[in-house]
Amino acid sequence: MERVIHSAADLQYATDLVMAEEDLVRAHAALHAGAPVVVDVEMVAAGITRRETVCRLRDAVAGPGLTRSAHAIRLAYEQVGPGALWVIGNAPTALEELLTLDAEPALVIGLPVGFVGAVESKAALRESGLPAVSNVSEKGGSAVASAALNALLYHPVSHSEETS
């Protein structure tokens, strides 16, 4: 929460973010064990430090009933398979597409921004039961999504995680 608040200079994230501690603990372990990190846009990737990411937006094309962002998520899933950490800070349609896949994510950081579809896509994420970080408002974006991932990336690995 601190990194998200700091990245946005917005204290309202203290009451807007939704996450479960046990999801974060498992995601932290997966991340530090080498699970892939998939992002929806290059701006999210640019904010994630010290870790390679997968972003397939440049390879994606829009088609009937499928946005370019949604297609990029499909392409990324074909590349990484289950168990990845998914960081979505821009496109609600990317988050919606992820929810249609059998991605078995280690964590979904679903913080797309905007007035069209963002709130609904984040509500669908929370209703899905997948391990997630989201928020209830229209707020979000690349900076806060990457900050949430960086919080896990920079949090020290505990001895119990190293031995499990």
DSSP file (Angstrom, degrees, kcal/mol; ACC not computed):
  #  RESIDUE AA STRUCTURE BP1 BP2  ACC     N-H-->O    O-->H-N    N-H-->O    O-->H-N    TCO  KAPPA ALPHA  PHI   PSI    X-CA   Y-CA   Z-CA
    1    1 A M     >        0   0    0      0, 0.0     4,-2.7     0, 0.0     5,-0.2   0.000 360.0 360.0 360.0 -40.0    0.0    0.0    0.0
    2    2 A E  H  >  +     0   0    0      1,-0.2     4,-2.8     2,-0.2     5,-0.2   0.925 360.0  48.2 -60.3 -45.2    2.8    2.4    0.8
    3    3 A R  H  > S+     0   0    0      2,-0.2     4,-2.4     1,-0.2    -1,-0.2   0.886 112.4  49.1 -64.7 -38.1    4.5    2.1   -2.6
    4    4 A V  H  > S+     0   0    0      2,-0.2     4,-1.7     1,-0.2     6,-0.2   0.944 112.9  46.8 -65.4 -47.7    1.1    2.6   -4.4
    5    5 A I  H  X>S+     0   0    0     -4,-2.7     4,-1.6     1,-0.2     5,-1.3   0.925 114.4  48.0 -59.3 -45.1    0.3    5.7   -2.3
    6    6 A H  H  <5S+     0   0    0     -4,-2.8    -1,-0.2    -5,-0.2    -2,-0.2   0.897 109.7  52.1 -63.6 -40.7    3.8    7.0   -2.8
    7    7 A S  H  <5S+     0   0    0     -4,-2.4    -1,-0.2     1,-0.2    -2,-0.2   0.813 122.1  30.9 -68.1 -28.9    3.7    6.4   -6.6
    8    8 A A  H  <5S-     0   0    0     -4,-1.7    -1,-0.2    -3,-0.2    -2,-0.2   0.529  95.5-133.4-103.9  -9.1    0.4    8.3   -7.0
    9    9 A A  T  <5 +     0   0    0     -4,-1.6     2,-0.4    -5,-0.2    -3,-0.2   0.914  66.7 130.0  51.1  44.7    0.8   10.8   -4.2
   10   10 A D    > < -     0   0    0     -5,-1.3     3,-1.4    -6,-0.2    -1,-0.2  -0.906  45.0-170.7-136.4 103.5   -2.8    9.8   -3.3
   11   11 A L  T >  S+     0   0    0     -2,-0.4     3,-1.9     1,-0.3     4,-0.3   0.667  78.1  80.7 -68.1 -16.7   -3.6    8.9    0.3
   12   12 A Q  T >> S+     0   0    0      1,-0.3     3,-1.5     2,-0.2     4,-1.0   0.719  73.6  76.4 -65.2 -18.9   -7.1    7.6   -0.8
   13   13 A Y  H <> S+     0   0    0     -3,-1.4     4,-2.1     1,-0.3    -1,-0.3   0.761  78.6  74.7 -61.4 -21.5   -5.5    4.4   -1.9
   14   14 A A  H <4 S+     0   0    0     -3,-1.9    -1,-0.3     1,-0.2    -2,-0.2   0.818 111.5  25.1 -60.2 -30.4   -5.3    3.5    1.8
   15   15 A T  H <4 S+     0   0    0     -3,-1.5    -1,-0.2    -4,-0.3    -2,-0.2   0.459 121.0  58.8-109.5  -4.6   -9.1    2.9    1.7
   16   16 A D  H  < S+     0   0    0     -4,-1.0   120,-1.5   119,-0.1    -2,-0.2   0.756  82.8  90.2 -96.9 -29.7   -9.4    2.0   -2.0
   17   17 A L  E  <  -A  135   0A   0     -4,-2.1     2,-0.4   118,-0.2   118,-0.3  -0.412  56.0-162.1 -73.9 145.1   -7.0   -0.9   -2.4
   18   18 A V  E     +A  134   0A   0    116,-3.2   116,-2.3    -2,-0.1     2,-0.3  -0.994  28.2 132.2-128.7 124.3   -8.3   -4.5   -1.9
   19   19 A M  E     -A  133   0A   0     -2,-0.4     2,-0.4   114,-0.2   114,-0.1  -0.980  44.8-125.5-162.8 161.4   -6.0   -7.4   -1.2
   20   20 A A    >>  -     0   0    0    112,-0.6     4,-1.8    -2,-0.3     3,-0.6  -0.964  16.9-137.5-117.3 133.4   -5.5  -10.4    1.0
   21   21 A E  H 3> S+     0   0    0     -2,-0.4     4,-2.3     1,-0.2     5,-0.2   0.877 104.1  55.0 -55.7 -42.4   -2.3  -10.9    3.0
   22   22 A E  H 3> S+     0   0    0      1,-0.2     4,-2.0     2,-0.2    -1,-0.2   0.853 105.9  52.6 -64.8 -32.9   -2.1  -14.6    2.2
   23   23 A D  H <> S+     0   0    0     -3,-0.6     4,-2.4     2,-0.2    -1,-0.2   0.902 110.0  48.9 -64.8 -40.3   -2.3  -13.9   -1.5
   24   24 A L  H  X S+     0   0    0     -4,-1.8     4,-2.6     2,-0.2    -2,-0.2   0.881 109.0  52.2 -67.5 -38.3    0.6  -11.5   -1.2
   25   25 A V  H  X S+     0   0    0     -4,-2.3     4,-1.9     2,-0.2    -1,-0.2   0.936 113.4  43.5 -63.6 -46.7    2.7  -14.0    0.8
   26   26 A R  H  X S+     0   0    0     -4,-2.0     4,-2.3     1,-0.2    -2,-0.2   0.895 114.8  49.7 -66.5 -39.5    2.2  -16.7   -1.9
   27   27 A A  H  X S+     0   0    0     -4,-2.4     4,-3.0     2,-0.2     5,-0.2   0.896 108.1  53.7 -66.0 -39.9    2.8  -14.3   -4.7
   28   28 A H  H  X S+     0   0    0     -4,-2.6     4,-2.3     1,-0.2    -1,-0.2   0.923 110.0  47.5 -59.0 -45.3    5.9  -13.0   -3.1
   29   29 A A  H  X S+     0   0    0     -4,-1.9     4,-1.0     2,-0.2    -2,-0.2   0.921 113.4  47.7 -63.6 -44.0    7.2  -16.6   -2.9
   30   30 A A  H  <>S+     0   0    0     -4,-2.3     5,-2.6     2,-0.2     3,-0.4   0.919 111.5  50.6 -63.1 -44.1    6.3  -17.3   -6.5
   31   31 A L  H ><5S+     0   0    0     -4,-3.0     3,-1.3     1,-0.2    -1,-0.2   0.924 112.7  45.3 -59.7 -46.1    7.9  -14.0   -7.7
   32   32 A H  H 3<5S+     0   0    0     -4,-2.3    -1,-0.2     1,-0.3    -2,-0.2   0.621 107.0  59.9 -77.8 -11.8   11.2  -14.8   -5.9
   33   33 A A  T 3<5S-     0   0    0     -4,-1.0    -1,-0.3    -3,-0.4    -2,-0.2   0.445 128.4 -95.5 -89.8  -1.8   11.1  -18.4   -7.2
   34   34 A G  T < 5 +     0   0    0     -3,-1.3    -3,-0.2    -4,-0.3    -2,-0.1   0.593  61.9 166.5 104.1  11.8   11.2  -17.0  -10.7
   35   35 A A      < -     0   0    0     -5,-2.6    -1,-0.2    -6,-0.1    49,-0.1  -0.315  44.6-102.4 -57.7 141.8    7.5  -16.9  -11.8
   36   36 A P        -     0   0    0      0, 0.0    49,-2.9     0, 0.0     2,-0.5  -0.285  26.9-139.9 -65.1 152.3    7.1  -14.9  -15.0
   37   37 A V  E     -b   85   0A   0     15,-0.4    17,-2.5    47,-0.2     2,-0.4  -0.974  17.1-167.1-115.3 121.3    5.7  -11.3  -14.8
   38   38 A V  E     -bc  86  54A   0     47,-3.0    49,-3.3    -2,-0.5     2,-0.3  -0.907   3.7-169.7-110.9 135.5    3.3  -10.3  -17.5
   39   39 A V  E     -b   87   0A   0     15,-2.8    17,-0.4    -2,-0.4    49,-0.2  -0.862  24.6-139.1-122.1 157.3    2.3   -6.7  -18.1
   40   40 A D  S    S+     0   0    0     47,-1.5     2,-0.3    -2,-0.3    48,-0.1   0.800  84.9  18.1 -85.3 -28.7   -0.4   -5.2  -20.3
   41   41 A V  S >> S-     0   0    0      1,-0.1     4,-1.6    15,-0.1     3,-0.7  -0.954  75.3-113.0-142.1 159.2    1.6   -2.2  -21.6
   42   42 A E  H 3> S+     0   0    0     -2,-0.3     4,-2.7     1,-0.2     5,-0.2   0.793 112.3  64.2 -62.2 -29.7    5.2   -1.1  -21.9
   43   43 A M  H 3> S+     0   0    0      2,-0.2     4,-1.1     1,-0.2    -1,-0.2   0.876 103.1  47.8 -64.8 -35.6    4.6    1.7  -19.4
   44   44 A V  H X> S+     0   0    0     -3,-0.7     4,-0.8     2,-0.2     3,-0.6   0.935 112.1  50.1 -66.5 -44.8    3.9   -0.9  -16.7
   45   45 A A  H >< S+     0   0    0     -4,-1.6     3,-0.9     1,-0.2    -2,-0.2   0.892 106.0  56.5 -58.6 -40.3    7.1   -2.8  -17.8
   46   46 A A  H 3< S+     0   0    0     -4,-2.7    -1,-0.2     1,-0.2    -2,-0.2   0.806 106.0  51.2 -63.2 -29.3    9.1    0.4  -17.6
   47   47 A G  H << S+     0   0    0     -4,-1.1     2,-0.6    -3,-0.6    -1,-0.2   0.638  90.1  88.8 -83.8 -14.1    8.1    0.9  -14.0
   48   48 A I    <<  -     0   0    0     -3,-0.9     3,-0.4    -4,-0.8     2,-0.3  -0.759  67.2-159.8 -89.5 120.0    9.1   -2.6  -12.9
   49   49 A T        +     0   0    0     -2,-0.6    -2,-0.1     1,-0.2     3,-0.0  -0.695  61.7  11.6-102.9 151.1   12.7   -2.6  -11.8
   50   50 A R  S    S+     0   0    0     -2,-0.3     2,-0.3     1,-0.1    -1,-0.2   0.736 107.8  86.6  61.5  26.9   15.1   -5.4  -11.6
   51   51 A R  S    S-     0   0    0     -3,-0.4     2,-0.2    -6,-0.1    -1,-0.1  -0.944  72.1-126.3-156.3 134.1   12.9   -7.9  -13.4
   52   52 A E        -     0   0    0     -2,-0.3   -15,-0.4    -3,-0.0     2,-0.3  -0.497  32.3-163.1 -72.1 147.5   12.2   -8.9  -16.9
   53   53 A T        -     0   0    0     -2,-0.2     2,-0.5   -17,-0.1   -15,-0.2  -0.871  18.0-125.8-129.3 164.4    8.6   -8.8  -18.0
   54   54 A V  B     +c   38   0A   0    -17,-2.5   -15,-2.8    -2,-0.3     2,-0.4  -0.961  30.9 166.7-110.2 123.6    6.5  -10.2  -20.8
   55   55 A C        +     0   0    0     -2,-0.5     3,-0.3   -17,-0.2   -15,-0.1  -0.960  10.5 177.2-136.6 118.5    4.5   -7.7  -22.8
   56   56 A R    >>  +     0   0    0    -17,-0.4     3,-1.1    -2,-0.4     4,-0.8   0.195  47.5 111.9-107.0  15.7    3.0   -8.8  -26.1
   57   57 A L  G >4 S+     0   0    0      1,-0.3     3,-0.8     2,-0.2    -1,-0.2   0.861  74.5  56.8 -59.5 -37.5    1.1   -5.6  -27.0
   58   58 A R  G 34 S+     0   0    0     -3,-0.3    -1,-0.3     1,-0.2    -2,-0.1   0.782 109.5  46.3 -65.3 -25.5    3.4   -4.9  -30.0
   59   59 A D  G <4 S+     0   0    0     -3,-1.1    -1,-0.2    -4,-0.1    -2,-0.2   0.572  97.0  96.7 -90.1 -11.0    2.5   -8.3  -31.5
   60   60 A A    <<  -     0   0    0     -3,-0.8     2,-0.3    -4,-0.8     8,-0.1  -0.428  51.4-165.3 -88.0 154.1   -1.2   -8.1  -31.0
   61   61 A V        -     0   0    0      6,-0.2     2,-0.2    -2,-0.1    10,-0.1  -0.979  22.0-118.8-133.2 147.8   -3.9   -7.0  -33.4
   62   62 A A        +     0   0    0     -2,-0.3     5,-0.2     9,-0.1     6,-0.1  -0.545  38.9 167.1 -80.5 151.5   -7.5   -6.0  -32.8
   63   63 A G  B >   -F   66   0B   0      3,-3.0     3,-2.4    -2,-0.2     2,-0.2  -0.875  48.2 -44.0-149.8-178.4  -10.2   -8.1  -34.4
   64   64 A P  T 3  S-     0   0    0      0, 0.0     3,-0.1     0, 0.0     0, 0.0  -0.372 128.7  -6.1 -57.5 118.4  -14.0   -8.6  -34.2
   65   65 A G  T 3  S+     0   0    0     -2,-0.2     2,-0.4     1,-0.1    -3,-0.0   0.591 120.1  93.4  73.5  11.4  -14.9   -8.7  -30.5
   66   66 A L  B <   -F   63   0B   0     -3,-2.4    -3,-3.0     4,-0.0    -1,-0.1  -0.951  62.2-149.0-141.6 117.6  -11.3   -8.6  -29.4
   67   67 A T     >  -     0   0    0     -2,-0.4     4,-2.4    -5,-0.2     5,-0.2  -0.350  31.6-110.6 -76.5 164.5   -9.3   -5.5  -28.6
   68   68 A R  H  > S+     0   0    0      1,-0.2     4,-2.3     2,-0.2     5,-0.1   0.892 120.1  53.2 -60.6 -40.4   -5.5   -5.3  -29.2
   69   69 A S  H  > S+     0   0    0      2,-0.2     4,-1.6     1,-0.2    -1,-0.2   0.903 108.9  48.3 -63.2 -42.0   -5.0   -5.4  -25.4
   70   70 A A  H  > S+     0   0    0      1,-0.2     4,-1.9     2,-0.2    -2,-0.2   0.911 110.8  51.0 -64.9 -42.3   -7.1   -8.5  -25.0
   71   71 A H  H  X S+     0   0    0     -4,-2.4     4,-2.5     1,-0.2    -2,-0.2   0.898 106.5  55.2 -61.9 -39.6   -5.2  -10.2  -27.9
   72   72 A A  H  X S+     0   0    0     -4,-2.3     4,-2.4     1,-0.2    -1,-0.2   0.875 105.7  52.1 -60.8 -37.7   -1.9   -9.3  -26.2
   73   73 A I  H  X S+     0   0    0     -4,-1.6     4,-2.5     2,-0.2    -1,-0.2   0.909 109.0  50.0 -65.9 -41.7   -3.0  -11.1  -23.0
   74   74 A R  H  X S+     0   0    0     -4,-1.9     4,-2.2     2,-0.2    -2,-0.2   0.932 111.7  48.3 -60.3 -45.4   -3.9  -14.2  -25.0
   75   75 A L  H  X S+     0   0    0     -4,-2.5     4,-1.4     1,-0.2    -2,-0.2   0.904 111.4  50.0 -62.5 -41.5   -0.5  -14.1  -26.7
   76   76 A A  H  X S+     0   0    0     -4,-2.4     4,-2.8     1,-0.2     5,-0.4   0.908 109.1  51.3 -64.6 -41.8    1.3  -13.7  -23.3
   77   77 A Y  H  X S+     0   0    0     -4,-2.5     4,-2.6     1,-0.2    -1,-0.2   0.907 107.0  53.5 -62.9 -40.7   -0.6  -16.6  -21.8
   78   78 A E  H  < S+     0   0    0     -4,-2.2    -1,-0.2     1,-0.2    -2,-0.2   0.847 114.2  44.5 -59.7 -32.6    0.4  -18.8  -24.7
   79   79 A Q  H  < S+     0   0    0     -4,-1.4    -2,-0.2    -5,-0.2    -1,-0.2   0.916 127.1  23.2 -78.1 -45.4    4.0  -17.8  -24.0
   80   80 A V  H  < S-     0   0    0     -4,-2.8    -3,-0.2     1,-0.2    -2,-0.2   0.718  85.6-162.6-101.8 -22.7    4.1  -18.2  -20.2
   81   81 A G    ><  -     0   0    0     -4,-2.6     3,-0.5    -5,-0.4    -1,-0.2  -0.250  47.1 -15.1  69.5-162.3    1.3  -20.6  -19.3
   82   82 A P  T 3  S+     0   0    0      0, 0.0    22,-0.2     0, 0.0    21,-0.1  -0.255 112.7  44.7 -73.9 160.9    0.0  -20.9  -15.7
   83   83 A G  T 3  S+     0   0    0     21,-1.4    21,-0.1    20,-1.3    -2,-0.1   0.460  75.8 133.1  92.6   3.0    1.6  -19.5  -12.6
   84   84 A A    <   -     0   0    0     -3,-0.5    22,-2.6    19,-0.4    23,-1.1  -0.324  58.9-118.0 -80.7 165.0    2.6  -16.0  -13.7
   85   85 A L  E     -bd  37 107A   0    -49,-2.9   -47,-3.0    21,-0.2     2,-0.5  -0.937  30.7-154.2 -98.6 126.5    2.1  -12.7  -12.0
   86   86 A W  E     -bd  38 108A   0     21,-2.6    23,-3.6    -2,-0.5     2,-0.6  -0.899   9.0-168.1-108.5 127.4   -0.1  -10.5  -14.2
   87   87 A V  E     +bd  39 109A   0    -49,-3.3   -47,-1.5    -2,-0.5     2,-0.6  -0.933   8.8 176.5-122.3 107.2    0.2   -6.7  -13.8
   88   88 A I  E     + d   0 110A   0     21,-3.3    23,-3.3    -2,-0.6    53,-0.2  -0.939  16.5 149.2-118.6 113.3   -2.5   -4.8  -15.6
   89   89 A G  S    S+     0   0    0     -2,-0.6    24,-0.5    21,-0.2    53,-0.1   0.378  70.9  30.5-122.3   0.8   -2.5   -1.0  -15.2
   90   90 A N  S    S+     0   0    0     22,-0.2    23,-0.4     1,-0.2     3,-0.1   0.733 101.4  54.5-125.9 -55.0   -4.0    0.3  -18.3
   91   91 A A    >>  -     0   0    0      1,-0.2     4,-1.5    21,-0.1     3,-0.8  -0.803  44.8-166.0-106.2 112.4   -6.6   -1.7  -20.2
   92   92 A P  H 3> S+     0   0    0      0, 0.0     4,-2.6     0, 0.0     5,-0.2   0.852  95.5  59.6 -56.7 -33.5   -9.8   -3.0  -18.6
   93   93 A T  H 3> S+     0   0    0      1,-0.2     4,-2.2     2,-0.2     5,-0.1   0.813 100.3  55.4 -68.1 -27.7  -10.2   -5.3  -21.6
   94   94 A A  H <> S+     0   0    0     -3,-0.8     4,-2.2     2,-0.2    -1,-0.2   0.925 110.3  45.2 -66.1 -44.4   -6.8   -6.9  -20.8
   95   95 A L  H  X S+     0   0    0     -4,-1.5     4,-1.8     2,-0.2    -2,-0.2   0.916 112.0  51.9 -65.0 -43.4   -8.1   -7.7  -17.3
   96   96 A E  H  X S+     0   0    0     -4,-2.6     4,-0.5     1,-0.2    -1,-0.2   0.908 110.5  48.7 -59.1 -42.5  -11.4   -9.0  -18.7
   97   97 A E  H >X S+     0   0    0     -4,-2.2     3,-1.5     1,-0.2     4,-0.7   0.911 106.4  55.8 -65.6 -42.4   -9.6  -11.3  -21.2
   98   98 A L  H >< S+     0   0    0     -4,-2.2     3,-1.2     1,-0.3     5,-0.4   0.884 102.0  58.0 -56.4 -38.3   -7.3  -12.7  -18.4
   99   99 A L  H 3< S+     0   0    0     -4,-1.8    -1,-0.3     1,-0.3    -2,-0.2   0.682 101.6  55.6 -68.7 -16.6  -10.4  -13.6  -16.5
  100  100 A T  H << S+     0   0    0     -3,-1.5    -1,-0.3    -4,-0.5    -2,-0.2   0.618  97.3  80.5 -87.7 -13.4  -11.6  -15.8  -19.4
  101  101 A L  S << S-     0   0    0     -3,-1.2     2,-0.9    -4,-0.7     3,-0.2  -0.507  84.1-124.2 -92.0 160.1   -8.3  -17.8  -19.5
  102  102 A D        +     0   0    0      1,-0.2    -3,-0.1    -2,-0.2    -1,-0.1  -0.447  57.7 145.9 -94.9  58.1   -7.4  -20.7  -17.3
  103  103 A A        -     0   0    0     -2,-0.9   -20,-1.3    -5,-0.4   -19,-0.4   0.654  41.7-153.9 -76.9 -17.8   -4.2  -18.8  -16.3
  104  104 A E        -     0   0    0     -3,-0.2   -21,-1.4   -22,-0.2    -2,-0.1   0.923  27.0-157.6  41.4  59.0   -4.0  -20.1  -12.7
  105  105 A P        -     0   0    0      0, 0.0   -20,-0.2     0, 0.0     3,-0.2  -0.267  29.1-141.3 -69.8 149.8   -2.1  -16.9  -11.8
  106  106 A A  S    S-     0   0    0    -22,-2.6     2,-0.3     1,-0.4   -21,-0.2   0.836  90.4 -18.2 -69.6 -34.1    0.2  -16.5   -8.8
  107  107 A L  E     -d   85   0A   0    -23,-1.1   -21,-2.6   -80,-0.1     2,-0.5  -0.927  56.7-146.2-167.3 146.0   -1.3  -13.0   -8.5
  108  108 A V  E     -de  86 132A   0     23,-1.9    25,-2.4    -2,-0.3     2,-1.0  -0.980   7.0-162.6-116.8 117.6   -3.2  -10.6  -10.6
  109  109 A I  E     -de  87 133A   0    -23,-3.6   -21,-3.3    -2,-0.5     2,-0.9  -0.861  18.0-177.2 -94.9 100.4   -2.5   -6.9  -10.0
  110  110 A G  E     +d   88   0A   0     23,-2.6    25,-0.5    -2,-1.0   -21,-0.2  -0.808  25.4 138.3-107.9  92.7   -5.5   -5.5  -11.6
  111  111 A L        +     0   0    0    -23,-3.3    30,-2.9    -2,-0.9    34,-0.2  -0.273  19.0 163.7-130.5  47.3   -5.4   -1.7  -11.5
  112  112 A P        -     0   0    0      0, 0.0     2,-0.3     0, 0.0   -22,-0.2  -0.379  29.5-135.7 -66.2 149.7   -6.6   -0.5  -14.9
  113  113 A V        +     0   0    0    -24,-0.5    26,-0.2   -23,-0.4     2,-0.2  -0.758  46.4  66.3-107.4 148.8   -7.5    3.2  -14.9
  114  114 A G  S    S-     0   0    0     24,-2.2     5,-0.3    -2,-0.3     4,-0.1  -0.611  73.4 -91.7 135.5 172.8  -10.5    5.0  -16.4
  115  115 A F  S    S+     0   0    0     -2,-0.2     2,-0.7     1,-0.1    -1,-0.1   0.539 100.5  71.9 -96.6 -10.5  -14.2    5.7  -16.6
  116  116 A V  S    S-     0   0    0     -3,-0.1    -1,-0.1     1,-0.1    -3,-0.0  -0.882 122.3 -29.6-114.1 102.7  -15.0    3.0  -19.1
  117  117 A G  S  > S+     0   0    0     -2,-0.7     4,-2.5   -25,-0.1     5,-0.2   0.234 103.8 107.3  85.7 -13.5  -14.9   -0.6  -17.9
  118  118 A A  H  > S+     0   0    0      2,-0.2     4,-2.2     1,-0.2     5,-0.2   0.958  82.7  42.2 -66.4 -51.0  -12.2   -0.1  -15.2
  119  119 A V  H  > S+     0   0    0     -5,-0.3     4,-2.2     1,-0.2    -1,-0.2   0.915 117.4  48.8 -61.1 -43.0  -14.4   -0.4  -12.1
  120  120 A E  H  > S+     0   0    0      1,-0.2     4,-2.3     2,-0.2    -1,-0.2   0.902 110.5  49.4 -66.0 -41.6  -16.4   -3.3  -13.7
  121  121 A S  H  X S+     0   0    0     -4,-2.5     4,-1.9     1,-0.2    -1,-0.2   0.890 112.1  48.6 -66.8 -37.4  -13.2   -5.2  -14.6
  122  122 A K  H  X S+     0   0    0     -4,-2.2     4,-2.2    -5,-0.2    -1,-0.2   0.874 110.4  51.2 -70.1 -36.3  -11.8   -4.8  -11.2
  123  123 A A  H  X S+     0   0    0     -4,-2.2     4,-2.3    -5,-0.2    -2,-0.2   0.911 109.2  51.2 -64.4 -41.3  -15.0   -6.0   -9.6
  124  124 A A  H  X S+     0   0    0     -4,-2.3     4,-1.3     2,-0.2    -2,-0.2   0.884 108.0  53.1 -62.9 -38.3  -15.0   -9.0  -11.8
  125  125 A L  H >X>S+     0   0    0     -4,-1.9     5,-0.6     2,-0.2     4,-0.6   0.946 110.3  46.3 -60.8 -48.5  -11.5   -9.8  -10.7
  126  126 A R  H ><5S+     0   0    0     -4,-2.2     3,-0.8     1,-0.2    -2,-0.2   0.882 112.7  50.5 -62.9 -37.4  -12.5   -9.7   -7.1
  127  127 A E  H 3<5S+     0   0    0     -4,-2.3    -1,-0.2     1,-0.2    -2,-0.2   0.714  97.4  70.6 -72.1 -20.5  -15.5  -11.8   -7.7
  128  128 A S  H <<5S-     0   0    0     -4,-1.3    -1,-0.2    -3,-0.6    -2,-0.2   0.743  98.4-131.4 -69.8 -23.4  -13.4  -14.4   -9.6
  129  129 A G  T <<5 +     0   0    0     -3,-0.8    -3,-0.1    -4,-0.6    -2,-0.1   0.461  58.1 141.6  83.1   0.5  -11.7  -15.6   -6.4
  130  130 A L      < -     0   0    0     -5,-0.6    -1,-0.3     1,-0.1     2,-0.3  -0.416  67.8 -92.7 -70.7 151.3   -8.2  -15.3   -8.0
  131  131 A P        +     0   0    0      0, 0.0   -23,-1.9     0, 0.0     2,-0.3  -0.509  69.9 160.1 -64.1 127.2   -5.4  -14.0   -5.9
  132  132 A A  E     - e   0 108A   0     -2,-0.3  -112,-0.6   -25,-0.2     2,-0.4  -0.975  49.5-147.9-153.4 157.3   -5.4  -10.3   -6.6
  133  133 A V  E     +Ae  19 109A   0    -25,-2.4   -23,-2.6    -2,-0.3     2,-0.3  -0.999  45.5 138.7-120.6 126.2   -4.6   -6.7   -5.8
  134  134 A S  E     -A   18   0A   0   -116,-2.3  -116,-3.2    -2,-0.4     2,-0.3  -0.832  38.0-132.2-147.9-173.2   -7.2   -4.3   -7.0
  135  135 A N  E     -A   17   0A   0    -25,-0.5  -118,-0.2  -118,-0.3  -119,-0.1  -0.952  16.0-129.1-145.4 166.9   -9.1   -1.2   -6.0
  136  136 A V  S    S+     0   0    0   -120,-1.5     2,-0.1    -2,-0.3  -119,-0.1   0.607  80.4  68.6 -96.2 -12.2  -12.7   -0.2   -6.1
  137  137 A S  S    S-     0   0    0   -121,-0.2    -2,-0.2     2,-0.1   -15,-0.1  -0.304  93.8 -98.2-100.1-176.1  -12.5    3.2   -7.8
  138  138 A E  S    S+     0   0    0     -2,-0.1   -24,-2.2   -25,-0.1   -22,-0.1   0.597  89.9 108.7 -74.3 -12.6  -11.7    4.4  -11.3
  139  139 A K        +     0   0    0    -26,-0.2     2,-0.3   -24,-0.0    -4,-0.1  -0.165  37.9  93.8 -65.3 159.6   -8.1    5.1  -10.2
  140  140 A G        +     0   0    0    -27,-0.1     2,-0.2    -6,-0.0     3,-0.2  -0.985  32.2 156.3 156.5-150.2   -5.2    3.0  -11.3
  141  141 A G     >  -     0   0    0    -30,-2.9     4,-2.3    -2,-0.3     5,-0.2  -0.505  58.4 -60.1 120.9 173.5   -2.7    3.2  -14.0
  142  142 A S  H  > S+     0   0    0      1,-0.2     4,-2.6     2,-0.2     5,-0.3   0.883 124.8  53.0 -59.6 -43.9    0.8    2.1  -15.0
  143  143 A A  H  > S+     0   0    0      1,-0.2     4,-1.9     2,-0.2    -1,-0.2   0.918 113.6  41.2 -63.8 -44.4    2.6    3.8  -12.1
  144  144 A V  H  > S+     0   0    0      2,-0.2     4,-2.0     1,-0.2    -1,-0.2   0.872 114.3  52.4 -74.1 -35.0    0.5    2.3   -9.3
  145  145 A A  H  X S+     0   0    0     -4,-2.3     4,-1.7     2,-0.2    -2,-0.2   0.941 113.2  43.5 -64.7 -46.4    0.4   -1.2  -11.0
  146  146 A S  H  X S+     0   0    0     -4,-2.6     4,-2.8     1,-0.2    -1,-0.2   0.861 110.8  56.5 -68.0 -33.4    4.1   -1.3  -11.3
  147  147 A A  H  X S+     0   0    0     -4,-1.9     4,-1.9    -5,-0.3    -1,-0.2   0.892 104.9  52.5 -62.9 -38.8    4.5    0.1   -7.8
  148  148 A A  H  X S+     0   0    0     -4,-2.0     4,-1.1     2,-0.2    -1,-0.2   0.913 112.1  44.6 -63.9 -42.4    2.4   -2.8   -6.4
  149  149 A L  H  X S+     0   0    0     -4,-1.7     4,-2.3     1,-0.2     3,-0.5   0.919 110.7  54.3 -67.1 -42.6    4.6   -5.4   -8.2
  150  150 A N  H  X S+     0   0    0     -4,-2.8     4,-2.8     1,-0.2     5,-0.2   0.836  99.9  61.9 -60.8 -32.1    7.8   -3.6   -7.0
  151  151 A A  H  X S+     0   0    0     -4,-1.9     4,-1.0     1,-0.2    -1,-0.2   0.911 109.7  40.8 -60.1 -41.2    6.6   -3.8   -3.4
  152  152 A L  H  < S+     0   0    0     -4,-1.1    -2,-0.2    -3,-0.5    -1,-0.2   0.879 114.3  53.3 -72.1 -37.7    6.7   -7.6   -3.7
  153  153 A L  H  < S+     0   0    0     -4,-2.3    -2,-0.2     1,-0.2    -1,-0.2   0.883 114.9  39.2 -64.8 -40.1    9.9   -7.5   -5.6
  154  154 A Y  H  < S+     0   0    0     -4,-2.8    -1,-0.2    -5,-0.2    -2,-0.2   0.598  88.5 104.4 -90.8 -12.0   11.7   -5.4   -3.0
  155  155 A H  S  < S-     0   0    0     -4,-1.0    -4,-0.0    -5,-0.2    -3,-0.0  -0.539  83.1-105.8 -69.9 132.4   10.3   -7.0    0.1
  156  156 A P        -     0   0    0      0, 0.0     2,-0.5     0, 0.0    -1,-0.1  -0.186  28.2-113.6 -61.2 150.8   13.0   -9.3    1.6
  157  157 A V        -     0   0    0     -3,-0.1     2,-0.1  -125,-0.0  -128,-0.0  -0.726  33.4-134.3 -82.4 128.2   12.7  -13.0    1.2
  158  158 A S     >  -     0   0    0     -2,-0.5     4,-1.7     1,-0.1     3,-0.3  -0.393  18.7-112.7 -81.4 162.5   12.1  -14.6    4.6
  159  159 A H  H  > S+     0   0    0      1,-0.2     4,-1.5     2,-0.2     5,-0.2   0.875 117.2  56.7 -61.5 -38.2   14.0  -17.7    5.8
  160  160 A S  H  > S+     0   0    0      1,-0.2     4,-0.8     2,-0.2    -1,-0.2   0.846 106.4  50.2 -64.8 -33.1   10.7  -19.8    5.7
  161  161 A E  H  4 S+     0   0    0     -3,-0.3     3,-0.3     1,-0.2    -1,-0.2   0.867 107.6  54.0 -70.5 -35.9   10.3  -18.9    2.0
  162  162 A E  H  < S+     0   0    0     -4,-1.7    -2,-0.2     1,-0.2    -1,-0.2   0.824 113.9  41.1 -67.3 -30.9   13.8  -19.9    1.2
  163  163 A T  H  <        0   0    0     -4,-1.5    -1,-0.2     1,-0.2    -2,-0.2   0.549 360.0 360.0 -95.7  -8.4   13.3  -23.4    2.8
  164  164 A S     <        0   0    0     -4,-0.8    -1,-0.2    -3,-0.3    -2,-0.2   0.483 360.0 360.0 -92.0 360.0    9.9  -24.1    1.4
